[in-house]
Protein backbone atom coordinates (compact mmCIF):
# COMPACT_ATOMS: atom_id res chain seq x y z
CA UNK A 1 0.00 0.00 0.00
CA UNK A 2 1.21 3.50 -0.86
CA UNK A 3 0.06 6.65 0.92
CA UNK A 4 -0.08 9.61 -1.46
CA UNK A 5 -0.09 13.02 0.19
CA UNK A 6 -1.73 15.06 -2.54
CA UNK A 7 -3.34 18.25 -3.66
CA UNK A 8 -4.82 18.69 -7.17
CA UNK A 9 -1.89 20.58 -8.68
CA UNK A 10 0.29 19.59 -11.65
CA UNK A 11 2.93 18.07 -9.37
CA UNK A 12 0.32 16.10 -7.46
CA UNK A 13 -1.23 14.71 -10.62
CA UNK A 14 2.09 13.34 -11.84
CA UNK A 15 2.05 10.75 -9.08
CA UNK A 16 -1.62 9.82 -9.17
CA UNK A 17 -1.28 9.22 -12.93
CA UNK A 18 1.55 6.74 -12.32
CA UNK A 19 -0.35 4.94 -9.57
CA UNK A 20 -3.46 4.70 -11.72
CA UNK A 21 -1.47 3.46 -14.72
CA UNK A 22 0.01 0.59 -12.75
CA UNK A 23 -3.12 -0.12 -10.73
CA UNK A 24 -1.14 0.12 -7.50
CA UNK A 25 -3.03 0.16 -4.24
CA UNK A 26 -2.87 3.61 -2.74
CA UNK A 27 -4.62 5.92 -0.31
CA UNK A 28 -5.09 9.62 -0.98
CA UNK A 29 -4.36 12.00 1.87
CA UNK A 30 -5.35 15.54 0.83
CA UNK A 31 -2.91 18.26 1.89
CA UNK A 32 -4.75 21.57 1.61
CA UNK A 33 -1.91 23.91 0.74
CA UNK A 34 -4.12 26.99 1.06
CA UNK A 35 -4.86 26.17 4.68
CA UNK A 36 -1.20 25.51 5.46
CA UNK A 37 -1.56 21.78 6.06
CA UNK A 38 1.85 21.26 4.43
CA UNK A 39 3.43 22.77 7.55
CA UNK A 40 2.04 20.23 9.99
CA UNK A 41 4.78 18.33 11.87
CA UNK A 42 3.60 14.90 10.70
CA UNK A 43 3.77 16.00 7.07
CA UNK A 44 7.19 17.62 7.51
CA UNK A 45 8.57 14.29 8.66
CA UNK A 46 8.14 12.98 5.12
CA UNK A 47 8.30 16.26 3.16
CA UNK A 48 10.87 18.62 4.71
CA UNK A 49 10.44 21.12 1.84
CA UNK A 50 6.83 21.89 2.89
CA UNK A 51 5.61 20.74 -0.50
CA UNK A 52 3.41 17.99 -1.77
CA UNK A 53 3.29 15.44 -3.25
CA UNK A 54 4.99 12.99 -0.98
CA UNK A 55 4.49 9.26 -0.62
CA UNK A 56 5.01 6.57 1.98
CA UNK A 57 5.55 3.11 0.54
CA UNK A 58 4.54 0.53 3.12
CA UNK A 59 5.89 -2.35 0.99
CA UNK A 60 9.30 -1.29 -0.34
CA UNK A 61 11.21 -3.67 -2.57
CA UNK A 62 13.76 -4.51 0.13
CA UNK A 63 11.02 -5.74 2.46
CA UNK A 64 12.10 -3.43 5.25
CA UNK A 65 10.36 -0.58 7.05
CA UNK A 66 8.17 1.87 5.11
CA UNK A 67 10.06 4.41 3.03
CA UNK A 68 9.00 8.02 2.44
CA UNK A 69 9.88 10.09 -0.62
CA UNK A 70 9.34 13.76 -1.35
CA UNK A 71 9.81 15.73 -4.62
CA UNK A 72 7.67 14.60 -7.55
CA UNK A 73 10.60 13.73 -9.82
CA UNK A 74 12.21 11.59 -7.16
CA UNK A 75 8.88 9.86 -6.53
CA UNK A 76 8.44 9.06 -10.23
CA UNK A 77 11.96 7.64 -10.44
CA UNK A 78 11.36 5.57 -7.30
CA UNK A 79 8.08 4.15 -8.60
CA UNK A 80 9.56 3.38 -12.01
CA UNK A 81 12.44 1.50 -10.42
CA UNK A 82 10.16 -0.27 -7.93
CA UNK A 83 7.75 -1.52 -10.58
CA UNK A 84 10.08 -1.87 -13.57
CA UNK A 85 7.70 0.18 -15.72
CA UNK A 86 7.72 3.51 -17.55
CA UNK A 87 11.51 3.72 -17.59
CA UNK A 88 13.50 2.35 -20.52
CA UNK A 89 15.77 -0.56 -19.63
CA UNK A 90 18.49 0.19 -22.18
CA UNK A 91 21.17 2.75 -21.35
CA UNK A 92 20.29 5.35 -23.98
CA UNK A 93 16.56 5.07 -23.45
CA UNK A 94 17.02 5.44 -19.69
CA UNK A 95 19.21 8.51 -20.15
CA UNK A 96 16.66 10.08 -22.49
CA UNK A 97 13.84 9.46 -20.01
CA UNK A 98 15.79 11.00 -17.15
CA UNK A 99 16.81 13.97 -19.31
CA UNK A 100 13.22 14.86 -20.10
CA UNK A 101 12.06 14.26 -16.55
CA UNK A 102 14.71 16.71 -15.33
CA UNK A 103 13.80 19.11 -18.16
CA UNK A 104 10.29 19.26 -16.76
CA UNK A 105 11.49 19.58 -13.18
CA UNK A 106 13.99 22.32 -13.95
CA UNK A 107 12.25 24.11 -16.81
CA UNK A 108 8.63 23.54 -17.75
CA UNK A 109 7.34 23.26 -14.18
CA UNK A 110 9.12 26.24 -12.60
CA UNK A 111 8.63 28.55 -15.58
CA UNK A 112 4.96 27.69 -16.05
CA UNK A 113 4.52 28.00 -12.30
CA UNK A 114 5.88 31.55 -12.34
CA UNK A 115 3.67 32.20 -15.38
CA UNK A 116 0.63 31.11 -13.33
CA UNK A 117 1.66 33.20 -10.36
CA UNK A 118 2.24 36.51 -12.10
CA UNK A 119 -0.64 36.22 -14.57
CA UNK A 120 -3.26 34.65 -12.29
CA UNK A 121 -2.48 35.16 -8.61
CA UNK A 122 -0.20 38.13 -8.05
CA UNK A 123 -2.13 41.02 -6.44
CA UNK A 124 -0.14 43.44 -8.60
CA UNK A 125 0.01 42.73 -12.32
CA UNK A 126 3.58 43.38 -13.44
CA UNK A 127 3.71 43.46 -17.26
CA UNK A 128 7.42 42.69 -17.45
CA UNK A 129 7.09 39.59 -15.24
CA UNK A 130 4.03 38.33 -17.10
CA UNK A 131 5.69 38.80 -20.49
CA UNK A 132 8.92 37.20 -19.28
CA UNK A 133 7.29 33.98 -18.12
CA UNK A 134 4.69 33.73 -20.90
CA UNK A 135 7.50 33.95 -23.45
CA UNK A 136 9.69 31.44 -21.63
CA UNK A 137 6.75 29.04 -21.37
CA UNK A 138 6.25 29.51 -25.10
CA UNK A 139 9.90 28.69 -25.74
CA UNK A 140 9.63 25.51 -23.69
CA UNK A 141 6.49 24.44 -25.57
CA UNK A 142 8.55 24.85 -28.74
CA UNK A 143 11.27 22.59 -27.34
CA UNK A 144 8.66 19.98 -26.46
CA UNK A 145 7.02 20.30 -29.86
CA UNK A 146 10.29 19.60 -31.66
CA UNK A 147 10.89 16.55 -29.49
CA UNK A 148 7.38 15.21 -30.13
CA UNK A 149 7.82 15.73 -33.86
CA UNK A 150 10.36 12.90 -33.69
CA UNK A 151 8.72 10.66 -31.10
CA UNK A 152 5.22 9.49 -30.23
CA UNK A 153 5.94 10.17 -26.57
CA UNK A 154 8.28 12.61 -24.87
CA UNK A 155 11.20 10.21 -24.39
CA UNK A 156 10.31 7.66 -27.07
CA UNK A 157 8.12 5.08 -25.36
CA UNK A 158 5.45 6.08 -22.85
CA UNK A 159 7.28 6.91 -19.63
CA UNK A 160 7.48 8.94 -16.47
CA UNK A 161 8.58 11.86 -18.66
CA UNK A 162 5.08 11.99 -20.15
CA UNK A 163 3.50 11.78 -16.71
CA UNK A 164 5.69 14.65 -15.52
CA UNK A 165 5.04 16.94 -18.48
CA UNK A 166 1.35 16.44 -19.16
CA UNK A 167 -0.10 18.06 -16.00
CA UNK A 168 1.91 21.20 -16.71
CA UNK A 169 0.41 21.47 -20.20
CA UNK A 170 -3.18 20.99 -18.98
CA UNK A 171 -3.47 24.70 -18.00
CA UNK A 172 -2.02 25.89 -21.32
CA UNK A 173 -4.73 28.49 -21.84
CA UNK A 174 -4.00 30.10 -18.47
CA UNK A 175 -0.35 30.14 -19.48
CA UNK A 176 -1.18 32.17 -22.58
CA UNK A 177 -0.38 29.29 -24.95
CA UNK A 178 -2.34 28.07 -27.96
CA UNK A 179 -1.84 24.39 -28.70
CA UNK A 180 -2.66 25.02 -32.35
CA UNK A 181 0.77 26.67 -32.50
CA UNK A 182 2.35 23.39 -31.39
CA UNK A 183 0.74 20.60 -33.45
CA UNK A 184 2.93 17.80 -32.10
CA UNK A 185 2.28 18.83 -28.51
CA UNK A 186 -1.42 19.00 -29.32
CA UNK A 187 -1.44 15.48 -30.80
CA UNK A 188 0.39 14.12 -27.76
CA UNK A 189 -1.77 16.13 -25.33
CA UNK A 190 -5.02 14.76 -26.74
CA UNK A 191 -3.68 11.20 -26.59
CA UNK A 192 -2.61 11.68 -22.97
CA UNK A 193 -5.93 13.26 -22.02
CA UNK A 194 -7.78 10.20 -23.34
CA UNK A 195 -5.79 7.63 -21.36
CA UNK A 196 -8.10 5.89 -18.83
CA UNK A 197 -5.55 6.24 -16.02
CA UNK A 198 -5.23 9.98 -16.65
CA UNK A 199 -9.01 10.34 -16.64
CA UNK A 200 -9.26 8.49 -13.31
CA UNK A 201 -6.48 10.53 -11.74
CA UNK A 202 -8.11 13.82 -12.70
CA UNK A 203 -11.56 12.70 -11.61
CA UNK A 204 -10.22 11.94 -8.13
CA UNK A 205 -8.36 15.23 -8.01
CA UNK A 206 -11.33 17.27 -9.14
CA UNK A 207 -13.49 15.66 -6.45
CA UNK A 208 -11.06 17.09 -3.89
CA UNK A 209 -10.83 20.46 -5.64
CA UNK A 210 -14.60 20.94 -5.62
CA UNK A 211 -14.55 20.90 -1.84
CA UNK A 212 -11.87 23.60 -1.61
CA UNK A 213 -11.81 27.34 -2.12
CA UNK A 214 -8.92 29.76 -1.68
CA UNK A 215 -9.44 32.98 0.23
CA UNK A 216 -7.15 36.01 0.08
CA UNK A 217 -5.76 34.98 3.46
CA UNK A 218 -4.98 31.51 2.16
CA UNK A 219 -3.19 33.02 -0.83
CA UNK A 220 -0.96 34.84 1.63
CA UNK A 221 -0.19 31.51 3.29
CA UNK A 222 0.64 29.89 -0.02
CA UNK A 223 2.59 32.69 -1.69
CA UNK A 224 4.20 34.52 1.23
CA UNK A 225 6.37 31.81 2.73
CA UNK A 226 9.71 32.47 4.41
CA UNK A 227 12.02 30.30 6.51
CA UNK A 228 10.34 31.69 9.62
CA UNK A 229 6.76 31.22 8.41
CA UNK A 230 7.36 27.60 7.45
CA UNK A 231 8.31 26.43 10.91
CA UNK A 232 6.29 23.35 11.99
CA UNK A 233 2.89 24.23 13.40
Secondary structure, 3 states (H helix, E strand, C coil): CEEEEECCCHHHHHHHHHHHHHCCCEEEEECCCCCCHHHCHHHHCCCCCCCCCEEEECCCCCCCCCEEEECHHHHHHHHHHHHCCCCCCCHHHHHHHHHHHHHHHHHHHHHHHHHHHHHHHCCCCCHHHHHHHHHHHHHHHHHHHHHHHHCCECCECCCHHHHHHHHHHHCCCCCCCCHHHCHHHHHHHHHHHCCHHHHHHHHHHHHHHCCCCCCHHHHHHHHCCCCCCCCCC
